[in-house]
Amino acid sequence: MSRTRPEHPDLTETTVSSQKVFEGDLLHVYQDHARLPDGKVKIREYIAHPGAVVIIPLLDNGELVLERQFRYPLHRDFYELPAGKIDSGEDPLACAQRELLEETGYTAKSWRYITTLHPCIGYSNEKLIYYLAQELTFEGANLDDGEYLEIFTLPPAEALEWIKEGKITDNKSVSGLFWAEKILRGEWAVKE
């Protein structure tokens, strides 16, 4: 007996109207009316985000460069991979290079794109573009005004243990560290 693949219905929702209800320095909130596949119109609210890069910096000794940063919305410190917002018109790789230097003080000779992930599909158009940075050289950090970080290194196996223990809970970092594990084991190839 052969199985046929079921047809995929059109699930597209079409914008009828769009209203910006909040405009901040970083985020913009919209409330749209969208026509559903059945013809009904429903409200869809979402946050427009400029996108960000996430860097997996790997030292020659095999350790990762991580940072500890206080995150105001949750009022606590988080352990994270270096990351940063893409400025309007900025090339994502140039952003990654800038953010790595600003936040950690490192530059990288080797940069490889890993993937693009969408962390908040239910309420935001944010995308995270991941890069593996290798052949690092320390040049000295140059943090943005009002940015305070502690930079440290950690073996990848210990970073994964921190995820298991709940010490690393930041989603972008958890995703990046799982990707790094697959890459370092040779299970997933990285584009050159």
N, C-alpha and C positions, 0 to 999 in steps of 0.2 A: 504494500500500500504506500503510495507516495503522498507526502504532505506538501501542501502548497502554502506558501507564505501568505498570511492574511494581508489584506490591503490596509494601508495606513491612512486613516482619515486625516483630513486637513484640520489641524488644531490651531491655526493662525488666529490671533486676536488683532484686530485692526483699530488703530487709534482714530477716535471720532473727534475728540478735543483734548487739549493738554493745557494745564495751568501750573505754573511754577508757584508753589505755596510758601517756599522758604529758599532764600539765597544766602549761603554762608561763604566764608573764605575758601573752604574746601568742598563742602557738600551742597547740593541743590536738591530740594525735595519737590516732586511733581505729583499732581493728582490728575490722572487722565480718565476719560471715559473711553472704554474700549468695546468694540463690537465682537462678540464671541462667535464661535462657529455656528451656533444655533440661531444667530441673529439678535439675541438679547444684548443689551448694553449694560456693562458693569463698571464700577470704579476700580481703578488700579493705581495704587500709590507706590512710588519707588524713589530711591535716592540715586541721583546721578553722581558718579565718582570719576575722576580723571584717569584712574588706573594707577598701578604701582608696579615696581620691580621688587623681586626678592633675590638676594644673592646668597649662594652657598659658597663661602670662601674656604678653600682647602689649602692649608699650609703644606710645605714640602715634607714635613714630618708626619703628615696624615691627619693632623688635628684640624678641627673646624674653628673658625673665628665666630664667636657669638657675642651677643650683648644683653645686658640687663637694663631694662628701662621701666620707669614708672608710667603706667597708663591710666590717665585720669578717669575715663568712664567707669572703670572697675576699681579704682582707688587702690592699686597694688602694683608691685613690680612683676615684670614678666621677663622670661628668658626667650630670646628671639634670634632669628637670622637677621642680618642687616637688610633693610628694605627702605623704600621711599617712594613718594608720589611722583608721578611723571608730570612735568610741567607742560603747559599748553605748547604743542608743536615740537616737543622734545623727543628725540629718538630714544626708544627704550634702552638700548645698549649704552648710549651716552649717559642716560639717567643712572643706570646701574653702576657705571664707572665712577660717576660723580658721587653717588651715595656711599659706595664702598670707601672712597677716600675721605669724604666728609665725616662719616660716622666712625670708621675704624682706624683710619690713618693708613690703610693699605691700598696699594695699586696692584693690578694683576696683569701679567703678560698674556695669559691665556683666558679667553672668554668663550663659553659655549652656551648657546641657548638650550634650555631643557624642555620647557613646556609653558603653556598658558592655562591657568585655572580661573574659575569663576566662583568665588567663595560665598556669595550671598544671593543666589539666583532668585530667591523669593521676594527680595525687596531692594535690590541694587544691581546696577549694570557694571559694578566693579570687576576688573580683570587684574590678575596677578601674573606677571611675566617673570619666569624663573631663569636664572643664569648660574652656571658653575664657573667660579673664578679660581684659577690656579696660577702657580708661579708668582706668589705674592711677595711684595717688597714693602716694608714699613717706611712710610714717608712722614707720618704725623697727622693726627686728626684735626679737623677744622669744623667743629659742630656748628649747626645753625643756632642763631640767637634763641635762647630759651630751651635748647635741647641738652639734656643731661643723660649720659650713658656710662655704663661700666663695660669695658671690652675685656673679654677673656677667651681662652681657648679650651677646647674639650675634645677628647677622642670621639669619633662617630658612635662607637659602641656605647659609650657613657651617655651621649646625647639621647640615644634610643632608650636607654634605661631611664633617663629623666622623663621621657614621654610616658613610659610604662608606669612610673611612680606618680605621675601627675604633676611633676615639677615644671615640665614644658607643656603648656596647654594652648598656646597661641596657634591657631589653625594654620596660618601661612607657614609657620616654622615646622609644625608637625608634618605637613604635606611635603615641604622641601626636604626635611630630614629622611622621610621614607623614600623619596626619589633618590637622594644621595646614597642611601643604603643599597638600593638596586643598582645604581651606576657603579659604586665602588666594588660591588661583588661581580661586576661584569654581566649582570642579568639583563640590564637595559642599556642600549647604546645611546650615546649622546651625539647630536648632530654637530658636525664640525663647522 
